């Protein structure tokens, strides 16, 4: 493993991922034909500056500074693993309702494979996009 990747794994495992209650915004672009979900999320964040994505946390900012952003069509699996670790920690720390831009999220995406299962286990989260989290999750099962 190269030094940059080792550093990224260390950041994903330890850097701060906390956010205020009811502020978390998620988006899914992995394995998608476009980054439309991310663009919608970014517009929502622009209009709601109190909301936060993983990218807005200390952890996300450090990973992005390393150049570890992922694309939508052919994501790098090692980089996805780094973000999956950070995402898991992020979701475990979430409190309150979540806003998600995840239209047509792929079953291999971080949202479906990591974040959604952890949201369903997180007792501090009850709704996604104003809908009971278990009802919302049915579309991905």
C-alpha positions as CSV (number, residue, x, y, z in Angstrom):
1,X,0.0,0.0,0.0
2,X,1.4,3.4,-0.9
3,X,2.0,6.1,1.7
4,X,-0.8,8.3,0.6
5,X,-3.3,5.5,0.9
6,X,-2.0,4.5,4.4
7,X,-2.4,8.1,5.4
8,X,-6.0,8.2,4.0
9,X,-6.9,5.0,6.0
10,X,-5.6,6.6,9.2
11,X,-7.6,9.8,8.5
12,X,-10.8,7.8,7.8
13,X,-10.4,5.8,11.0
14,X,-9.6,8.7,13.3
15,X,-10.5,12.2,12.1
16,X,-13.6,14.0,13.4
17,X,-16.8,13.2,11.6
18,X,-19.3,14.9,13.9
19,X,-22.1,17.1,12.7
20,X,-25.0,19.0,14.4
21,X,-28.3,17.3,14.9
22,X,-30.6,17.2,11.8
23,X,-27.8,18.5,9.6
24,X,-26.6,15.5,7.6
25,X,-26.9,15.4,3.8
26,X,-25.9,12.3,1.9
27,X,-25.6,11.7,-1.9
28,X,-24.8,8.7,-4.0
29,X,-22.9,8.9,-7.3
30,X,-20.9,5.6,-7.4
31,X,-21.7,3.5,-10.4
32,X,-24.1,6.2,-11.7
33,X,-24.1,7.5,-15.3
34,X,-23.8,11.0,-14.0
35,X,-23.1,13.0,-10.8
36,X,-26.7,14.4,-10.8
37,X,-27.3,13.4,-7.1
38,X,-24.1,15.2,-6.0
39,X,-25.1,18.4,-8.0
40,X,-28.6,18.3,-6.4
41,X,-27.0,17.9,-2.9
42,X,-24.5,20.8,-3.5
43,X,-27.4,23.0,-4.6
44,X,-29.3,22.0,-1.4
45,X,-26.3,22.8,0.7
46,X,-25.9,26.2,-1.0
47,X,-29.5,27.0,0.0
48,X,-29.1,25.4,3.5
49,X,-25.7,26.4,4.8
50,X,-26.4,24.7,8.2
51,X,-26.5,21.3,6.5
52,X,-23.3,19.1,6.2
53,X,-22.0,16.2,4.2
54,X,-19.1,14.0,5.1
55,X,-17.0,16.2,2.9
56,X,-17.7,19.1,5.3
57,X,-16.2,17.3,8.3
58,X,-12.6,17.4,9.4
59,X,-12.3,13.9,8.0
60,X,-13.8,14.6,4.6
61,X,-11.7,17.8,4.2
62,X,-8.5,15.9,4.9
63,X,-9.4,13.1,2.5
64,X,-10.2,15.6,-0.2
65,X,-7.0,17.5,0.4
66,X,-5.2,14.2,-0.3
67,X,-6.9,14.1,-3.6
68,X,-9.2,11.2,-2.7
69,X,-12.4,12.3,-4.3
70,X,-14.2,9.5,-6.2
71,X,-16.0,9.7,-9.5
72,X,-19.3,8.2,-10.5
73,X,-18.7,5.8,-13.4
74,X,-15.6,3.8,-12.6
75,X,-14.6,4.4,-8.9
76,X,-11.3,3.3,-7.5
77,X,-12.0,0.5,-5.1
78,X,-9.2,1.4,-2.7
79,X,-10.5,4.9,-2.5
80,X,-14.0,3.6,-2.0
81,X,-12.8,1.5,0.9
82,X,-11.3,4.6,2.6
83,X,-14.5,6.5,2.1
84,X,-16.6,3.5,3.3
85,X,-14.7,3.6,6.6
86,X,-15.2,7.3,7.0
87,X,-18.9,7.0,6.0
88,X,-19.5,4.2,8.5
89,X,-18.1,6.4,11.3
90,X,-20.0,9.4,10.0
91,X,-23.4,7.5,10.0
92,X,-22.8,6.0,13.5
93,X,-22.3,9.6,14.8
94,X,-25.5,11.0,13.1
95,X,-28.3,12.4,15.3
96,X,-31.7,13.4,13.9
97,X,-33.1,13.4,10.5
98,X,-31.1,12.8,7.3
99,X,-31.5,14.4,3.9
100,X,-30.4,12.0,1.1
101,X,-29.9,12.6,-2.7
102,X,-29.7,9.0,-3.7
103,X,-32.0,8.5,-6.7
104,X,-31.2,5.2,-8.4
105,X,-28.4,4.5,-6.0
106,X,-26.6,1.3,-7.0
107,X,-26.5,-1.6,-4.6
108,X,-22.6,-1.4,-4.7
109,X,-22.6,2.3,-3.7
110,X,-21.4,3.4,-0.3
111,X,-24.9,4.6,0.4
112,X,-26.7,1.3,-0.2
113,X,-23.9,-1.0,1.0
114,X,-22.6,1.0,4.1
115,X,-24.6,4.0,5.0
116,X,-28.2,2.8,4.7
117,X,-27.7,-0.4,6.8
118,X,-26.0,1.8,9.5
119,X,-28.8,4.4,9.4
120,X,-31.3,1.6,10.0
121,X,-29.3,0.5,13.1
122,X,-28.8,4.0,14.4
123,X,-31.5,4.6,17.0
124,X,-30.7,8.4,16.9
125,X,-32.0,8.6,13.3
126,X,-35.7,8.2,12.6
127,X,-36.3,9.8,9.2
128,X,-34.7,10.1,5.8
129,X,-36.1,12.9,3.6
130,X,-39.0,13.2,6.0
131,X,-40.0,9.6,5.6
132,X,-39.6,6.8,8.2
133,X,-36.1,5.4,7.6
134,X,-37.4,1.8,7.3
135,X,-40.1,2.8,4.7
136,X,-37.5,4.9,2.8
137,X,-35.1,1.9,2.8
138,X,-37.5,-0.4,1.0
139,X,-36.8,1.1,-2.4
140,X,-33.2,-0.3,-2.1
141,X,-34.1,-3.8,-1.0
